[in-house]
Amino acid sequence: MPLLLRHGPYKFFFYSNEGNPREPIHVHVRSSKGEAKIWLEPTIGLADSFGFNSRELHAIIKIVIDNRVAFERAWRDHFGN
């Protein structure tokens, strides 16, 4: 489970085993309040979430937008594609 970023209460990561066939590029985010999965491809979007309110999800999406390139690079480096 590579940790990509800590930002305030949020930890952004992906799992080393992301399914077979592998899902499109995405990140998971977790805090003490909840967890969410955010797609990076084909566009940034919420896959699912529990525990976060709309304000928190907006902040999370903004962080993902700001770090998209680094997240995608880490995914490709880890999975080799």
RAURTA-V5042 format. One record per residue. N is the residue number from 1. RES is the residue in three letters. PSI is psi in degrees with one decimal (* if undefined). Layout:
N/RES/PSI  N/RES/PSI
//
This chain:
1/MET/84.0  2/PRO/125.7  3/LEU/121.8  4/LEU/-36.7  5/LEU/140.4  6/ARG/127.1  7/HIS/107.7  8/GLY/-129.6  9/PRO/-1.6  10/TYR/139.9  11/LYS/124.7  12/PHE/132.1  13/PHE/171.8  14/PHE/162.2  15/TYR/145.8  16/SER/-25.0  17/ASN/94.4  18/GLU/33.2  19/GLY/166.0  20/ASN/106.9  21/PRO/155.2  22/ARG/138.7  23/GLU/161.7  24/PRO/163.4  25/ILE/130.3  26/HIS/167.5  27/VAL/155.6  28/HIS/149.3  29/VAL/138.9  30/ARG/145.5  31/SER/-176.8  32/SER/-15.3  33/LYS/-21.5  34/GLY/-168.9  35/GLU/148.1  36/ALA/160.8  37/LYS/128.1  38/ILE/122.2  39/TRP/142.2  40/LEU/-23.4  41/GLU/144.9  42/PRO/-23.5  43/THR/160.0  44/ILE/128.4  45/GLY/157.7  46/LEU/123.2  47/ALA/-50.6  48/ASP/163.8  49/SER/147.6  50/PHE/140.1  51/GLY/-19.7  52/PHE/140.9  53/ASN/175.7  54/SER/-34.3  55/ARG/-43.4  56/GLU/-42.4  57/LEU/-38.1  58/HIS/-44.1  59/ALA/-40.8  60/ILE/-46.4  61/ILE/-40.1  62/LYS/-42.8  63/ILE/-41.3  64/VAL/-44.4  65/ILE/-46.6  66/ASP/-23.4  67/ASN/13.0  68/ARG/-47.2  69/VAL/-45.5  70/ALA/-39.9  71/PHE/-45.4  72/GLU/-40.9  73/ARG/-44.1  74/ALA/-40.5  75/TRP/-49.0  76/ARG/-38.9  77/ASP/-40.4  78/HIS/-45.5  79/PHE/-9.9  80/GLY/27.4  81/ASN/*
//
